[in-house]
Amino acid sequence: MTNTQTLDVAVIGGGFAGIGAAIRLKQRGIENFAILERDTALGGTWRDNTYPGAACDIPSRLYSYSFAPNPNWSQTYSGSAEILGYIESMATQYRLRPHVRFGCTVTGLAFDEDAGMWDIAVEGAAPVRARTVVLASGPLANASFPALRGIETYEGHKIHSARWDHDYDFTGKRVAVIGTGASAVQIIPELVDKAASVKVFQRTPGWVLPRVNRRTSPLTKSLYRHVPGAESLARRAWFYGHESVALGVVWNTPLTRVVELAGRAQLRRQVRDPWLRRQLTPDFRAGCKRLLMTDDYYPALQRDNCKLITWPIARLAPHGIRTAEGVEHQADCIVFATGFDVSKAGTPIPITGRDGRVLAEEWSRGAYAYKSVAVSGYPNLFFTFGPNSGPGHNSALVYMEAQIDYLVEAIGTVLDRDLRMLDVRRDRQDRYNTAIQRRLTATTWNSGCHSWYLTDDGFNATMYPGFATQYVHQLRELRLEDYHVVAADAGARAARIAAVS
């Protein structure tokens, strides 16, 4: 990395998005950038989520970048350790490590309009200046214990799924698990194998579909390594297979009934007790909440040492959990599989744009952006996995890759043309988001269930209401007519030359 005081690009976050952006920047010939990573290792979500059974519910062939293929995936759905290994291998292969600044916690961004620079505040260190910024911190970066009444009085051991305690021995312990979402259905089968008892506290059941996970044979790996296009063809087949699922889960269509029939068939096949089946049957349309892909969860719930609790939690007590009917369930350890602090309103860090505007205030009633990537009034700042880029049926990395290619083209334009500001036009942004919110009204996510996709007042700042193909297509071209394009003046140019000399 060029040893300068001013960066061309600051990439905030060293997870999938940050690594992907860095690779594409280098391939564009941009070398004066740094990855600002708050931890001491790369990996983001997959570095942090190391709970037992952690795995991706999207096939690995699709949960990877097309520009960085991996022919050596060991199975259809890889575990967290293998995914983390893939991220680390990309950093090595593309020589990104010299660009990484570990232990670099960004505490705020402020745009200097006269200079066309972002001033980046860093905890316990000198600020960083950058011409452009990629906010690649991700929506699943922050996790905390939920605000349950009495949580401070509980005297047992507490573990959050995103901050797993590998030193804690579950053998012979009474364990309570709060949550039945995507992480919980992976954790619970592992805990049932070790703990004396496991009580699962369910607020609402989810739609569960089978996940057929097969080992990848040496012959298949060899084929992907030595036959040009073979792995790309397999990836494309997975992509279009998942793309077809949108017709059943993004919108309420006759195919939604097919998805629900598959879920009910899985439930009948794996759960014998009619009362338990009733407790595990969702009362909302498939797709309204995240689909759960697992073959192990239902069998684990029926083990002799496991029990499903559906009474609402009233409070935590010193020795366990009290439910609404007045029963106290004692537990040596409580596992909180309660998800992440997803920023659907406000921002993960303070961001100040042109004329002193504050993005957290503008997003206070729900986040929005132009094509998920840029926000008017915050020039030269680009988001990965920004507002309304969430997929309900396909790989997040397909969406992320399209965003990265778009923002790298935008950054290249700023640098090549020596621009002071590339700022999306407010009218284009408003027109785009009006259309997005109108389209969302017809989706299953906005059909009435409560999910982390929505703000408390029902605004959907999370999901994209369409096919992945549509999302990718809208980002194929950087249309400069959608932006205010402001060239650097002589003073800004001189200041920049002084900063790098």
Secondary structure, DSSP 8 states (H G I E B T S, - for coil): ----SEEEEEEE--SHHHHHHHHHHHHTT---EEEE-SSSSS-THHHH---TT-B-SS-TTTSS-TTS--TT--BSS-BHHHHHHHHHHHHHHTT-GGGEETT--EEEEEEETTTTEEEEEETTEEEEEEEEEEE---TTS-------TTGGG--SEEEETTB--TT---TT-EEEEE--STTHHHHHHHHHTTSSEEEEE-SS---EE-----B--HHHHHHHHHSTTHHHHHHHHHHHHHHHHHHHHTB-SHHHHHHHHHHHHHHHHH---HHHHHHT--SS-TTSS--EE-SSHHHHHTSTTEEEE-S-EEEEETTEEEETTS-EEE-SEEEE-------SSS-SS-EE-GGG-BHHHHTTT----BTTTB-TTSTTEEESS-TT-B-SSS-HHHHHHHHHHHHHHHHHHHHHTTEEEEEE-HHHHHHHHHHHHHHHTTBGGGSS---TTB-TTS-B-SB-SS-HHHHHHHTSS--GGGEEEEE--HHHHHHHHHHH-
